[in-house]
Amino acid sequence: MLRNSDKFCNFSSTVLSRLITQIKYPKMEQRWTDKIALITGANTGIGKYLVESLVNNGMKVVGIAPQVDKMKTLAEELKSKSGKLFPLQCDLSNQNDVMRVLEWVEKNLGTMDILINNAASNIDISLLSGELEDWKKMFDMNFLGLSYMTKEALKLMKKKGTDNGIIANINDASWLKAPINSDRPISPAYVASKFALNFLMESLRSELAQLESNIKVMSINLGLVETEMTAQWLKENPRLALKPKDVSDCILFALQSPDSVLIKEMVISPVRETM
């Protein structure tokens, strides 16, 4: 037998779901139909759900990843939707790959309205145990490659007169608090790269503000998420974790904010996570 509080929770969830369906997504379609988004790490997990959501809402989405077989299959599955997925191979640590992708976007789609920096790498190393090459791999992916992609995307937006674009960075909540005795599968090198990313994006916001640009820079800070990076660890250490779709839905909420509103930071974690 349901208690009154249970009935209220069930009722609230039902009403909220209906409100999201009736208000949130139509608004998304009206605003972003035929707009261009580029998503890194788009072949699995959060990136894949973001691709599906944006294509369903009428956007042209360029999805990039080192391997694109899964994305090509997804592109076929999404053919009947109002938007379209363009899968492109790209190694973010390779500047030539990044430039090739941006040149393709300009030539075939014209410009870019949204960049979602989702790709990341986490190698289980410490300062004492890890090799310099492993640290370099993580910073090439999580910081340097992302920074170069962001810089070139902003140059394209400026060239094409896009002044209401969005740069959304999928960061990690670990940088908010030194993860001493952390019960999450994160390495010091990973946290350091995410801390550096946050500082850089704060600086970028200031630069854009000084230029009187309306381009938004958002940081989405995540707790533990079920992804390919965490799958084995979660199997060995069962606990609550965010679903990729949960994260995707929250990011869509941030993307729909009015032009005059900037959601600088969003922290998303599973309940009871203390980090």
Phi, psi and chi 1 to 4 in degrees:
 res  aa     phi    psi   chi1   chi2   chi3   chi4
   1 MET       -  131.4 -175.0  174.4 -175.3      -
   2 LEU   -77.9  136.3  -73.5  174.5      -      -
   3 ARG   -76.9  163.9  -62.9  170.9  -62.5  175.5
   4 ASN   -58.1  -39.5  -71.9  -25.2      -      -
   5 SER   -65.1  -36.5   58.7      -      -      -
   6 ASP   -66.5  -42.4  -65.9  -32.4      -      -
   7 LYS   -61.0  -40.6  -68.0  177.9 -179.2  177.2
   8 PHE   -64.7  -43.4  176.7   75.4      -      -
   9 CYS   -62.7  -43.1  -70.6      -      -      -
  10 ASN   -63.8  -43.0  -70.6  -22.5      -      -
  11 PHE   -62.7  -44.0  171.6   78.1      -      -
  12 SER   -63.6  -41.7  -61.0      -      -      -
  13 SER   -63.9  -40.7  -61.6      -      -      -
  14 THR   -64.8  -46.1  -58.1      -      -      -
  15 VAL   -62.6  -43.5  171.0      -      -      -
  16 LEU   -62.0  -42.7 -178.6   59.0      -      -
  17 SER   -60.9  -41.7  -62.9      -      -      -
  18 ARG   -65.6  -39.5  -72.3  176.2  179.5  170.3
  19 LEU   -63.7  -42.3  -75.4  173.1      -      -
  20 ILE   -62.1  -43.7  -70.7  173.5      -      -
  21 THR   -64.8  -41.6  -59.1      -      -      -
  22 GLN   -84.0  -27.8  -65.6  173.0   10.4      -
  23 ILE  -108.8  -46.4  -60.7  174.6      -      -
  24 LYS   -67.4  -57.3  179.0  179.3  177.2 -177.7
  25 TYR   -71.7  -38.3  -69.5  105.7      -      -
  26 PRO   -57.7  -38.1  -28.2   36.6      -      -
  27 LYS   -63.1  -40.3 -174.9  178.1  178.6 -178.6
  28 MET   -60.1  -46.0 -177.4   81.7 -179.5      -
  29 GLU   -61.2  -44.7  -71.4  175.0    0.3      -
  30 GLN   -61.7  -37.4  -67.6  167.2    9.1      -
  31 ARG   -82.5  -37.3 -178.8  171.2 -175.2 -177.6
  32 TRP  -113.2    3.5  -64.8  111.7      -      -
  33 THR   -55.4  129.8  -63.4      -      -      -
  34 ASP    68.4    5.4  -68.1  -31.3      -      -
  35 LYS   -79.5  165.4  -62.6  -66.4 -174.1  178.5
  36 ILE  -111.7  129.3  -44.2  -60.0      -      -
  37 ALA  -125.0  144.8      -      -      -      -
  38 LEU  -120.1  128.5 -170.9  150.5      -      -
  39 ILE  -123.2  124.5  -57.4  174.1      -      -
  40 THR   -88.1  154.2   69.3      -      -      -
  41 GLY    59.7   44.4      -      -      -      -
  42 ALA   -91.2    3.8      -      -      -      -
  43 ASN   -88.9  -19.5   55.7  -25.1      -      -
  44 THR  -144.8  170.2   60.7      -      -      -
  45 GLY    55.3 -133.8      -      -      -      -
  46 ILE   -58.7  -43.9  -63.4  167.0      -      -
  47 GLY   -58.8  -42.6      -      -      -      -
  48 LYS   -63.3  -44.6  176.6  176.3  178.3  -71.9
  49 TYR   -65.9  -35.9  -82.0   98.9      -      -
  50 LEU   -64.5  -43.5  -77.1  168.3      -      -
  51 VAL   -56.0  -51.7  165.5      -      -      -
  52 GLU   -58.9  -44.5  -68.5  176.1  -13.4      -
  53 SER   -64.7  -45.3  -63.8      -      -      -
  54 LEU   -70.1  -39.3  -65.1 -176.8      -      -
  55 VAL   -64.4  -41.3  169.8      -      -      -
  56 ASN   -60.9  -25.5  -75.7  -24.9      -      -
  57 ASN   -98.2   18.9  -78.3  -77.4      -      -
  58 GLY    90.1    8.3      -      -      -      -
  59 MET   -89.2  152.5  -67.1 -165.6   70.4      -
  60 LYS   -90.0  118.6  -62.7  172.8 -177.0  174.7
  61 VAL  -117.3  123.9  178.7      -      -      -
  62 VAL   -94.6  112.6  178.5      -      -      -
  63 GLY  -103.0  127.7      -      -      -      -
  64 ILE  -121.8  148.4   67.8  170.6      -      -
  65 ALA  -167.7  161.2      -      -      -      -
  66 PRO   -62.0  -34.8  -24.4   34.6      -      -
  67 GLN  -121.6  137.7  -68.0   85.2   34.6      -
  68 VAL  -117.9    8.4  -64.7      -      -      -
  69 ASP   -57.3  -46.5  -69.9  -14.8      -      -
  70 LYS   -63.6  -38.4  -68.2 -179.4 -179.7  178.0
  71 MET   -69.1  -34.6  -91.7 -162.7  -68.5      -
  72 LYS   -63.6  -39.1  -72.9 -180.0  177.7  178.9
  73 THR   -64.4  -42.8  -58.6      -      -      -
  74 LEU   -63.3  -39.3 -179.2   60.3      -      -
  75 ALA   -59.7  -38.5      -      -      -      -
  76 GLU   -65.3  -41.2  -72.8  -64.5  -42.6      -
  77 GLU   -66.4  -27.7  -65.4  171.8   -2.4      -
  78 LEU   -96.1    7.6  -65.1  173.2      -      -
  79 LYS   -58.6  -31.1  -90.9 -170.8  171.1 -179.6
  80 SER   -84.0   -4.5   62.8      -      -      -
  81 LYS   -80.5  169.4  -55.2  -58.0  179.4 -178.0
  82 SER   -75.4  -22.3   54.5      -      -      -
  83 GLY  -102.4 -164.1      -      -      -      -
  84 LYS  -151.0  142.3 -173.7  172.5 -177.8  179.5
  85 LEU  -104.1  131.9  167.8   61.2      -      -
  86 PHE  -115.3  102.7  -58.8   89.8      -      -
  87 PRO   -80.2  129.6   -5.9   22.8      -      -
  88 LEU  -132.0  138.2  -65.5 -179.4      -      -
  89 GLN   -78.5  136.1 -173.5  -81.6  -29.5      -
  90 CYS  -160.8  129.9  179.2      -      -      -
  91 ASP   -99.5  109.6  175.9    0.1      -      -
  92 LEU   -60.7  -23.9  -85.7  179.2      -      -
  93 SER   -79.5   -3.3   63.9      -      -      -
  94 ASN  -109.5  111.3 -174.1  -41.4      -      -
  95 GLN   -60.9  -35.2  -72.5 -169.5   12.9      -
  96 ASN   -63.5  -38.5  -68.7  -29.0      -      -
  97 ASP   -63.1  -43.9  -88.1   15.0      -      -
  98 VAL   -62.0  -46.4  172.7      -      -      -
  99 MET   -63.7  -38.6  -78.7  -53.1  -55.9      -
 100 ARG   -60.4  -42.2  175.3  175.9   51.8   79.4
 101 VAL   -64.5  -46.8  166.6      -      -      -
 102 LEU   -65.6  -36.9  -89.3  -64.2      -      -
 103 GLU   -64.8  -38.5  -72.3  169.6   -0.8      -
 104 TRP   -64.1  -42.7 -175.1   95.0      -      -
 105 VAL   -60.3  -47.8  170.3      -      -      -
 106 GLU   -63.3  -42.4 -178.3  176.3    7.5      -
 107 LYS   -68.9  -39.8  180.0  179.7  178.0 -179.7
 108 ASN  -100.6  -26.3  -67.0  -83.2      -      -
 109 LEU  -121.5  -14.5  -58.2  175.1      -      -
 110 GLY    97.7  -56.7      -      -      -      -
 111 THR  -150.5 -165.0 -173.4      -      -      -
 112 MET  -144.2  135.7 -176.4 -169.1  -51.2      -
 113 ASP  -105.0  -32.0  -59.2  -74.4      -      -
 114 ILE  -136.0  132.1  -61.8  175.6      -      -
 115 LEU  -116.9  121.7  169.3   63.0      -      -
 116 ILE  -112.5  107.3  -58.6  179.4      -      -
 117 ASN   -83.6   95.1  -71.7  -48.5      -      -
 118 ASN  -107.7  -29.1  169.8   65.2      -      -
 119 ALA   -63.2  142.8      -      -      -      -
 120 ALA  -158.1  159.6      -      -      -      -
 121 SER  -131.7  140.3  172.2      -      -      -
 122 ASN  -136.3  108.5 -179.6   22.6      -      -
 123 ILE  -105.2  133.5  -57.1  172.9      -      -
 124 ASP   -77.9   84.0 -173.2   15.5      -      -
 125 ILE  -138.3  159.6   55.8  171.5      -      -
 126 SER  -119.0  177.0   69.1      -      -      -
 127 LEU   -64.2  -36.8 -174.9   58.8      -      -
 128 LEU   -81.0  -37.1  -63.3  178.7      -      -
 129 SER   -92.2  -23.5   66.7      -      -      -
 130 GLY   -83.7  154.3      -      -      -      -
 131 GLU   -88.8  150.3  -61.4  -66.0  -27.4      -
 132 LEU   -57.2  -35.5 -179.8   60.3      -      -
 133 GLU   -62.2  -36.3 -171.7   61.0   28.4      -
 134 ASP   -67.9  -41.0  -69.0  -30.9      -      -
 135 TRP   -62.2  -42.1  -81.3   72.3      -      -
 136 LYS   -62.6  -41.0 -173.6  175.6 -177.1  -57.7
 137 LYS   -59.1  -43.6  -75.6  178.8 -177.1  176.8
 138 MET   -68.5  -43.1 -102.3 -168.0  -73.9      -
 139 PHE   -70.9  -32.4  -90.4   81.0      -      -
 140 ASP   -61.0  -39.3  -78.6  -13.8      -      -
 141 MET   -82.6  -52.8  169.9   70.5   79.1      -
 142 ASN   -79.7  -21.3  -61.1   -8.1      -      -
 143 PHE  -128.4  -61.0 -177.6   70.4      -      -
 144 LEU   -68.0  -47.9  -64.9  174.4      -      -
 145 GLY   -62.6  -43.3      -      -      -      -
 146 LEU   -62.4  -41.7 -177.6  154.5      -      -
 147 SER   -64.0  -41.5  -59.5      -      -      -
 148 TYR   -66.6  -42.6 -172.0   62.1      -      -
 149 MET   -60.5  -43.8  173.2   63.4   80.1      -
 150 THR   -63.4  -45.3  -59.1      -      -      -
 151 LYS   -59.2  -47.6  176.6 -178.3  177.6 -179.7
 152 GLU   -69.6  -34.8  -65.8  -56.2  -43.9      -
 153 ALA   -64.7  -40.7      -      -      -      -
 154 LEU   -66.1  -37.9  -74.7  168.3      -      -
 155 LYS   -62.2  -40.5  -75.5  170.1   63.3  175.5
 156 LEU   -66.8  -43.5  178.6   57.8      -      -
 157 MET   -58.5  -45.3  -71.2 -179.2 -174.3      -
 158 LYS   -63.7  -43.6 -178.8  179.0  179.5 -178.7
 159 LYS   -60.1  -36.8 -179.7  178.8  178.6 -179.7
 160 LYS   -95.4    4.9  -61.0  -62.1 -178.6  175.6
 161 GLY    75.0   24.7      -      -      -      -
 162 THR   -88.4  105.9  -58.2      -      -      -
 163 ASP  -113.0    7.6 -167.6   47.5      -      -
 164 ASN  -124.2   31.5   60.4  -16.8      -      -
 165 GLY   -76.8  176.6      -      -      -      -
 166 ILE  -135.6  132.4  -63.1  174.4      -      -
 167 ILE  -111.2  112.7  -51.0  -67.1      -      -
 168 ALA  -113.8  120.5      -      -      -      -
 169 ASN  -105.8  123.2  -60.3  -65.1      -      -
 170 ILE   -84.7  100.8  -47.4  -56.1      -      -
 171 ASN  -101.7 -171.2 -151.7  -31.2      -      -
 172 ASP  -125.7  137.0 -165.7  -70.7      -      -
 173 ALA   -67.5   -9.8      -      -      -      -
 174 SER   -60.9  -30.5   59.1      -      -      -
 175 TRP   -70.5  -18.6   74.9  -93.1      -      -
 176 LEU   -67.5  -22.9  -63.7  167.8      -      -
 177 LYS  -150.0  129.4 -178.7  179.5  178.0 -178.5
 178 ALA   -53.7  122.4      -      -      -      -
 179 PRO   -81.8   51.6   33.0  -35.4      -      -
 180 ILE   -68.6  130.2  -59.8  171.4      -      -
 181 ASN    59.5   28.9  -62.3  -37.8      -      -
 182 SER   -63.0  140.8  172.8      -      -      -
 183 ASP   -98.6   21.0   63.1   -9.4      -      -
 184 ARG  -111.0  152.7  -71.4  176.7   53.4 -157.9
 185 PRO   -79.6   71.3   31.4  -36.0      -      -
 186 ILE  -128.8  144.8   48.7  179.0      -      -
 187 SER  -103.5  158.3   71.4      -      -      -
 188 PRO   -57.1  -37.2  -26.5   35.4      -      -
 189 ALA   -64.6  -39.7      -      -      -      -
 190 TYR   -63.3  -47.7  175.0   79.7      -      -
 191 VAL   -62.6  -41.1  177.0      -      -      -
 192 ALA   -61.1  -40.9      -      -      -      -
 193 SER   -66.2  -36.1   68.7      -      -      -
 194 LYS   -73.7  -35.0  -67.0  -60.1 -173.8  177.6
 195 PHE   -64.2  -44.1 -167.7   96.1      -      -
 196 ALA   -61.5  -40.2      -      -      -      -
 197 LEU   -61.0  -44.5  170.3   61.4      -      -
 198 ASN   -61.9  -44.2 -179.7   73.1      -      -
 199 PHE   -62.8  -42.1 -174.2   84.9      -      -
 200 LEU   -62.9  -42.2 -178.4   70.2      -      -
 201 MET   -70.7  -31.4  -69.6  -55.4  146.6      -
 202 GLU   -62.3  -41.8  -76.0  -74.1   -3.8      -
 203 SER   -65.7  -39.4  -60.9      -      -      -
 204 LEU   -63.1  -40.1  177.1   57.7      -      -
 205 ARG   -57.9  -43.0  -76.0 -166.9 -163.2  102.2
 206 SER   -64.6  -42.4  -63.6      -      -      -
 207 GLU   -60.1  -46.5  -73.5 -174.7   64.4      -
 208 LEU   -65.5  -37.5  -68.9  170.8      -      -
 209 ALA   -64.6  -40.2      -      -      -      -
 210 GLN   -64.8  -30.5  -70.8  170.5   11.0      -
 211 LEU   -84.7    1.3  -65.7  171.0      -      -
 212 GLU    58.4   36.6  -62.5 -173.9  -13.4      -
 213 SER   -86.9  147.2  170.5      -      -      -
 214 ASN   -98.9    8.8  -66.2  -43.1      -      -
 215 ILE   -68.8  131.5  -65.6  174.0      -      -
 216 LYS   -93.6  144.0  -59.1  179.0 -176.2 -178.1
 217 VAL  -122.3  115.0  179.4      -      -      -
 218 MET  -114.1  146.4  -57.6  176.0  174.7      -
 219 SER  -120.4  121.4  -68.7      -      -      -
 220 ILE  -105.7  105.9  -45.5  -63.9      -      -
 221 ASN   -97.1  118.8  -57.6  -64.4      -      -
 222 LEU  -106.9  145.3  -54.8 -179.7      -      -
 223 GLY   -85.0 -151.6      -      -      -      -
 224 LEU   -69.4  127.8 -177.3   60.9      -      -
 225 VAL  -125.9  143.8 -174.4      -      -      -
 226 GLU   -75.3  105.9  -71.8 -177.2   13.0      -
 227 THR  -138.6  178.6   64.8      -      -      -
 228 GLU   -62.7  -31.1  -71.4 -174.4   -9.4      -
 229 MET   -68.5  -30.9  -78.0 -161.5  -57.1      -
 230 THR  -108.1   -2.6   60.4      -      -      -
 231 ALA   -57.0  -49.0      -      -      -      -
 232 GLN   -67.4  -40.2 -177.2   58.8   37.6      -
 233 TRP   -63.6  -42.3 -173.0   88.4      -      -
 234 LEU   -66.4  -31.9  -78.2  168.4      -      -
 235 LYS   -65.3  -37.1 -174.4  176.4  179.3  179.9
 236 GLU   -85.8  -22.4  -62.2  168.1   -1.2      -
 237 ASN  -132.4   72.5  -55.9  -90.1      -      -
 238 PRO   -59.2  130.4  -21.4   33.9      -      -
 239 ARG  -166.7  171.7   66.3 -165.4   58.6 -158.2
 240 LEU   -65.7  137.2  -73.3  172.8      -      -
 241 ALA  -145.9  152.1      -      -      -      -
 242 LEU   -67.6  144.7  -65.6  166.9      -      -
 243 LYS   -86.6  144.1  -55.5  -70.6 -174.4 -176.6
 244 PRO   -52.9  -36.6  -28.6   36.3      -      -
 245 LYS   -66.0  -34.7 -172.6  178.1 -175.9  -54.1
 246 ASP   -57.8  -45.6  -62.1  -26.5      -      -
 247 VAL   -65.8  -44.3  177.9      -      -      -
 248 SER   -57.7  -43.6  174.1      -      -      -
 249 ASP   -62.8  -39.2  -72.7  -14.3      -      -
 250 CYS   -66.7  -38.9  -69.0      -      -      -
 251 ILE   -65.6  -40.1  -65.2  169.0      -      -
 252 LEU   -59.9  -39.2  -71.2 -178.7      -      -
 253 PHE   -58.5  -45.3  169.6   79.4      -      -
 254 ALA   -65.9  -37.9      -      -      -      -
 255 LEU   -65.6  -25.2  -66.4  179.5      -      -
 256 GLN   -88.3    2.1  -67.6  174.5   77.2      -
 257 SER   -63.1  148.4   58.1      -      -      -
 258 PRO   -57.6  157.4  -22.6   32.9      -      -
 259 ASP   -56.0  -30.3  -72.8  -18.9      -      -
 260 SER   -87.1    0.8   58.8      -      -      -
 261 VAL  -116.5  129.9  175.0      -      -      -
 262 LEU  -117.9  119.7  168.8   60.5      -      -
 263 ILE   -90.1   95.1  -60.8  175.8      -      -
 264 LYS   -66.2  -49.8  -69.8 -176.6  179.1 -179.1
 265 GLU  -129.7  136.9  -55.3  -81.4  -11.1      -
 266 MET  -132.5  126.4  179.0 -178.9  -75.8      -
 267 VAL  -109.5  122.6 -179.6      -      -      -
 268 ILE  -124.8  123.4  -48.4  168.1      -      -
 269 SER  -144.5  157.3   69.8      -      -      -
 270 PRO   -69.2  153.7   22.1  -30.1      -      -
 271 VAL   -60.6  146.0  -66.9      -      -      -
 272 ARG    77.7   -3.8  -59.3 -159.1  -60.1  -89.9
 273 GLU   -75.2  128.2 -178.3  174.8  -83.5      -
 274 THR  -104.3  -15.2   58.9      -      -      -
 275 MET    55.4      -  -71.5  179.6  -76.2      -
